[in-house]
Structure formats: structure tokens, C-alpha cells
Amino acid sequence: MSTATAKTAHRIGPTVTMGEILHAYPTAKIALFIRYHIGGCTSCGYQLTDTLAEVHQNYNIKDPLDEVLAAIQHSSSVEAKVHISQQELASVLQRGLDLRLLDTRSTSDWQAGHLAGAQPVTVELTFNALDSWPNSPWLKSAVDAAQDWIQSV
């Protein structure tokens, strides 16, 4: 973590912008989406110039700000549990195991280039996965990890 990033991390609070928060805690984006359903789509998106207090108020987040701050500060543990590393992916692909590869990048990034067989995550795909995909250990592990983290913070 750079000195500037470390200073932002120490002074993170209600008046800090979401841009500054995401710079100091890049993993906060996924953690905030998992816990509060904010920042992941057009209807729940915030501006990088919005302060944490504005986002808290605009999206009617029921948790107190100090709990939201704790969620941000511990966000790396969530991301570590719901993503597969490059090494794990390479190992699974080399062994020929059946794997659904979901690409969480923006549609334009996915269209610019993606791994063979990777599917972009869309609202429709998400509902399809929750409704009809077999309960695979990978999916179950990611969902359980996210739920455990939500309850722990």
C-alpha cells in the first residue's frame, strides 16, 4: 500500500469520497455490493464523487456508518473467498475439470477480450444460476463465504 493510500485508509470516514475509498480499498466495491447491493448496476450505482455519508443516506443503508466502515476495511477477506486465483484456475483447466467461468468485468471489457468459455455476469445469468444451476462446491463455497462475512461484520 502506498503512503498516500495508507493515509486515506487511516482517515476514511463519512466525508471521504467513494473514489478515495475505492482507491484505498479496491476490494470494497464487491464487498459493498454483496452486503448492501450498492455500486454493482445502474439502479444502485453511486458516483465516485459521492461521499460515504451521501451513499449511506441515498441508499437507505440501515447499518450505522461505523459498521459500513468496518465492512470496507475488511473487504479484502470477502474478495479472497469469492474469487479464484490465476493459479487455481490454471490447475482446474489443466485437469480438465468442469468449470463455469464467470467474468465480472464490465461488458465492454469482456467484449474486448476474455478467456474461452467465460460468460459475462449479467442479471439474467445471475437469476439463471440461482434458480437452475447445480449446487456446485465452488458456487456453494462462494455464497457461504459471502454470507459468513456479512454476518461477521
N, C-alpha and C positions, 0 to 999 in steps of 0.2 A: 504494500500500500504506500503510495507516495505521501510526502509530507503534507501536501495540500489536501489530499483525500483524507488523511488521518485527522487533520484539523476539522474538516467538515464532519467527519464521523463523530468527533467529540462534541461538536456544537449542534448536532442535529436536534431540531425541535419544531414547534408549531409554525414558526415563521420561515423556515427553510423551504426552498422551492423543491418541487418533485425532481427537477433536473439535477439539483445539487444532491438530493438523496440518492437518486439512481447512479450518480457518478461515484458517490462514496460507497454505496451498497448496490452493485449491479444486479444482485440476486433478489433485490426487494420487489422487482416487477412481478415475478412469478409468485412470490410469497403473498403479496398484496392481492393478486388475482385469486389465488387459491382460498385465502382466508376471507376476503371481503368482496370478491367479484368486482374489482375495480382495475382499470387500466388494460384490460385484455381485448376489448372490442369497441366499436364505435359508440354504442349506447352507454358504456361505462368508462370511457376514456377521459383522461384528465390532460391538461396542458402542462408542459414541463415548467411553465412559469407559475403555475398554481402552487400555493403554499400547502404544507401538510394540513394546517388548520382549515383551509378552504376545501380541500378534498374531503376531510373528515366531516365537515358540515354539509357540503354539496351532495355527498353520497350517503348521508344519514348513517354513518358508521356508529354503531351502538357502543362499542368498546371505548373506554376512555383513551385519550391521546397517549398516555404513558404505555398502555398495552399495545397500541399501534406502533409506537416507537420500539418497543421490545420485539414485536414481530419483524420489524425492519432489521433490527440489529442481529436477529437470529436467523435471518432469511437464508443464509448460505447452507444451513443444515437441511432445509426443505429441498432446495435445488439438488443437493447431493443425493437425496433419497429418490427423487423422481426422474433423474436423468441417467442415462447410461454413458459411461466414459468411452472414449475412442478405442481404448484397449479392449474393453469388454465387448464392444460392437464388433471389432475385428475378430475376436475369438469366436463369437457366436456365428459370424458369417463364414469363417473358415471351417467350422464344424458342420456347416450346412443345416443348422437348426432353424426351425420355422420361427420367423420373427416378423412382427408388424412394425415397420419403421415409420414413426410419425415425425414429421418435420414441423417444428413450432415456429419457424421463422415466418416473416411476412410473405404474402402471396407473391409479391414481386421478386423477393429473394429466391423463393422456391422456383419460380419460373425462369430465373436467370441460371439456375443450375442446382441439381440435387442428386443424391445417391439413387442408384437404380432401385426401383421398388418403393421408394419413400413416398408417403402420402402427406400432403399438406393438411394441417389440422384446421378443420372448418367446423362451424356449428353443427352442420348435418352429420359430419363424421363423428363428432363427439356424441351426439344422441344415438347414432347407429351403434357406436362402440358400447355405450352404457346399456342399450337395450338388447343387443343381439350377439355381441362377441362373446366367445367362451371366456370363462373366468380364468385367464391365464395367470401363472405365478408372477410374471412381470407386471401385468396390469394391477393385480391384487396388491402386490408389494408397493407400487407407486401410490395407489389410492389409500392403503393403510398408513403409509408413511405420512402422507399429507394430512390425514385425519388425526393421527397421533400428534403431529406437530401443532395442529390447530388447537387441540385440547390442552397441550402443554404450555402454550404461551398465554 
